[in-house]
Amino acid sequence: MIDFRKIVRPHIWELKPYSSARDEYTGTHGIFLDANENPYSSVTGESFNRYPDPYQRSIKEMLATLKGVSPNQIFLGNGSDEAIDLLIRLCCEPHQDNILIMPPTYGMYAVSAEINCVKVKEVLLTPDFQLRVAEILQQVDAQTKIIFVCSPNNPTGNCFRQADILELLEHFHGLVVIDEAYIDFARIPSFITLLGKFPNLVVLQTFSKAWGMAGLRVGMAYASPTIIQLLNKIKPPYNIGEHTQQKIMEALNEVHRKDEMVAYILAERQRLSQELQKISTIEYVYPSDANFLLVRIKGGKKAYDYLISQLIIVRDRSKMALCQDCLRITVGTKSENEMLIEALKMYQPN
């Protein structure tokens, strides 16, 4: 059994959260003189003078239907980064507790921990980018509150073996946070389906990738109602703006568009991988379950600089663990991918 009292910082349980005007009156009709809002709007034809729903209820109802969960199992944040930061603040005492990550992985887990004065433990992935489960569990101590698992992983692009993640969930008594930012591009189901079995499971997803809405900054955390209630307790009152909420609901009403974009990206990912493998300077194209490819190329940093000179911007990941001479290349449009391929054909490392 998971004892949330041993995971969550003690004072959070007793914390009295800020109560906004929309907490006290949740109706949508009436004369609103309670929140010190401007009764007028400065945007012609649109009304953003009122505070938005602080709990994004309409979006959560739609997501609950789409994902097969209850609305009280959903938290919405200003990107997944807000959820990452809040989870650390929820569970980890500064200068005392720690989180555990498996490099190479998404950098914000460590950055958020360091901002909050929380120690970061690391266990490198295997050479084929899989979890070292036994070593991870050996590194866990009484102060380890969260294990962050990015699957599909950034920057490697692959999913971790489900059995390995299940072993962490079964043997670790803190939170196991599975970051599924790229799950729509993978061939495996989401861990959301296991929320009922593992109360210590938190699944992160986002509207930034498959939904094509990175500019709106909306991420989701799916977890037990207890964890969601606590996240709502410590978040800023109005963390998702009204315009953003409206656009997210528009997207959720047209799920087929997301599915069409994903299908196109998957087809381009396969074509791009095949074409890159034909280029002599490219040493290896790693298999991917995401919307990007990790590519090992001769003279990695030089290749990155060369592409910049051609106004083709990729990510140089060569300084990350296990990623020497590697570039992370996002799958673009067909024409963008063609320009990348032609540029790399002309690249000379010497």
N, C-alpha and C positions, 0 to 999 in steps of 0.2 A: 504493500500500500504506500502511496505517496502522501507525505505529510507536508502540506503547503506551508504550515507554520515554521517548518525547518528550512524552507526555500526562500520565502518572502521576508524581507527586512521587517523586524518586529514592529517598528513604529508606523509602518504603512497600514497595518491592520487598524490602528487607532486613529489614523489621519482623517481629519474632517476635510473633505474636498471643497474647493470653491463651488459655490452654488450660483449659477448664472440665471439670468432672467428666464431663459428658456427651460431651465430645470424646474422653476416654480410654476410656470404656466406653459403647458405643452400644446395648447390648441393652436389652430392656424387662422382663426377668425376673431376679430375684435378690434378695438381701438388700442393700439399698443403704445402705452406711455410709461413702460416699466424699465426700458433698457438704455435710456438716454441716447437713442438713435436719432438721426436727422430724419424728419418726416418726409423730406424731399430726396430725389435722386439726381445726381450730377451727370448720369449717363442717359442720353436721350433714348427713349424707347425701352429701357431696361431698368429694373429696380434691384439695386444691390445695397440699398440703404438699411436693410434689416439684417440682423445677425442670422447666420444659417443654423440649421438643426445641429446642435453640438454632438449628437450621436448618430447622425446620418441614417436615420431609421428607414427611409424609403430605399436607399441603396442596399442596406443590409437585408431587407425583405427580398429584394431581387437576387442578391448573391446567395442567400440561404436556399432559395429554390434551385438556382443554378448549380450549387456545390453540394446540395444534399445535407445541409447542416441547419442548425437553429440560428436565428438572428443574434441570440445571446452568446454565440460562439464566435462572433466576428468583431474584430477591432479594425478601424480604418485610421491610417496615419498619413502624415505628410511624407509620402514615400515609405518604403520599407525601413529606411534609415531611422525614422522616428520610432518605429516599433522596436528596432534593435536597441536604440538608446534607452527607451523606456523599460524594456525588459531587464537591462543591466541595472538601471536605477531601482527597479522594483526588487531585485533579488540580491544585489551585491553591495556589501558595506565597503566604502572606500578604505583603502590601505589595509584591508583585512581579507576580503573574499577574492576569488579568481574565476575566470572563464577559461575554457579550453577550445582551441581551434586547431585545424589541420591544414597547414600551408602545403602548397600554394592555394590560397583561397581569397575570398572577397575581403578587401582591406578594411572595411568599416567596422567589422567586429572588434578588431584590435584598437582602432582609432577611438571608437566610442568607449571602450573599456578604459583606455588611457586618459581620455578626457574626464572620466569619472573616478580616476585614481584607483582603478581595479586592475590587478595583476592579470597578465595573459600567459597561459601555458600553451605550449605548442608540441604537437606530434606530427612529424612530416608524413605526407602520404607515401605510399610505396612508389617505386619507379613507374609502375603502370597506373598511377593516380587512383589507388584504392585506399581504404581505411585500414590502419593497423589497430584493430579493435583491442587486442590484448594490451598493447602499449598504452592506448588511450585510457583504458580502465585502470591500468597501473598508475597513471599520472594523476588520477582523480584523488582528491583528499577531502577532508571535512569542509574545507572552504571553497570547494569547486561548486558553483551554483548553476552554471549553464555550459552546455556543450553546443557549439554552433556547427551545423553540418550543412554545407552548401551543395545541393544535389538537384539538378545538374550543377556541376561545380564551375565557378568562375575563378581562374581563367582557363581551366583544362577542358571544359565543355562536356565532360562525361558524367553519367550518373554513378553513384556508389551502389554496391550490391545491397539489395533490400535486406538480406539476412544479417548483414553487418550492422545496419542501422537498427534493426529490430533488437539485436543483442545489446546495443547501447541503451535503448529504451527499457529493456528488461532489467538491466543490471545497474544503471545509473539512477540515483534517487533525486537528482536535480532536474532542471528543465533541459530537454533535448529540442533545440530549435532547428528545424529543417527549412532552409531557405530555398524555396522552389520558384525563384524568379523566372526560370526558363522552362518550367515544367510543360508548358503547352507545346514545346518543340521536341519533347522526349517521347519515348515509346513505352513508358511505364506509367502506371496510375499514380495519382497524388497520394501522399500520406494522409491527406484529409480524411480518407475513409477509415483511418484507424484512431481518430480522436476519441471515440467512445471506449476504446480498449486501453489507451494509455493517457491517463490524466496529466502526465508530465510532458506531453507532446505539444509543441507549438509549431505551426506551419506558416511560413511567410510566403506570400505571393504579391504580385504587383500588376498595375495597369500599364507599366512603362514599356514592357517588351512585346508580348503577343498582341496586346490591345492597341499598341501604337500611340500611347498617351503619356509619354515620358515628361512632356512639358507641363502636365497638370499636377504631377507629384502626388500620386495616391498609391499607397501600399496597404496590404491586408495582413492581419494576423488571425489565424484560426486556432482556437484553443478551448480549454474547458471554460464553462461560464465563470468559474471562480477567478481564473487568470484574466479573462476579459473584463470582468467587473473591476478588478484592481487596476488594470491599464487605464480604464476610463476614469478611475479615481485620480490618477496622477498626470493625465495628459493636460495640455492647455485646453481651455474651455471650448474654443471654436477653432479646431486645428484643420478643418477642411472647409474652404470657402464655398459660398453659395454658387458661384459660376462653375466651379469645379464639380460640385455635386450634380448640377444640372447636366453637364457634359458626360459625366460618368453614367448617369441614368440613360442618356441618349444611347451611349455605346451598349449598355446592357440590354436595351430594347432591340439591338441589331447584332446579336451574337454571331450571326452568319458571316458578317463582315470580318470579324476577328478570325473565324475559321478559314475564310478564303485567304486572308493574309498569311496565316500560318502555313497553309498548303503551298502557297507560292514560295515562301521563304524556304520550306523544306526541300522543294524541288531545286531551287537555286543553290541551296547548301550542298546538295549532292553533285550538281553540275560543277560548282566552284571547286569542290574538293577534287573531283576527277581532273579538272583542268590544271589545278595547281600541282598535282602529282606528276604532270608531264614536264614541268619546268626543272631544268637541271640544277639550279641553285637551291631548290627546295629539297631538304633532306627528309622531312617527314610531315605529313598532315595527320594530326590526331583525329580519331573518331569523335564525333560531336553529337550531343543530345540537346544542343542549344542553338541560338541563332547566330553563332560565330564559330570560327575554326581557330584552333591553336596550331601554328605552323612553325616548324623549326627550319631555319634558313641559314645558309652560310653568311657569316658576318652579320648577325642579327641586328645590332645597333646601326651598322652601316646601311643595311637594307631599309631600316626604319627611316633614317635620314634621307636616303634616296627617294623613298616614296613621298616624304614631306616635300621634297624639291619638285615633285610632280603634282603637288597639291592633292595627294591621296593620304588621308590620315588614318593610321591604324594605331594600335597600342603596343608599345615595346614592353614585353614582359620578361626580357632576358635577365633581369636582376632578381626575379623571384625564384624561390627555391624550386629546383627540378625543371626550370624553364630556360636554361641557357640557350641563347640565340633564337628565342621564340618570339613571334609576333602573334598578337590576337587580332583576328580580322573579322569584323562584323559582316554578315551576309547583306549586301546592298541590293539595289535594283539590278536588273539584268544588264543595263548599260553601265552602271557603276562597276559591277563585277567584271565586265569586259575590259574596262579601262584599267582596272587593277591587274588583270591577267596580262594585258599587253605591256604594261609598265614593268612587271616582274620579268617578263621575257627579255627585256632590255637591260636588266640589272646585272652589273658585273661587280663581284665582291672584291676583286683585286685591282 
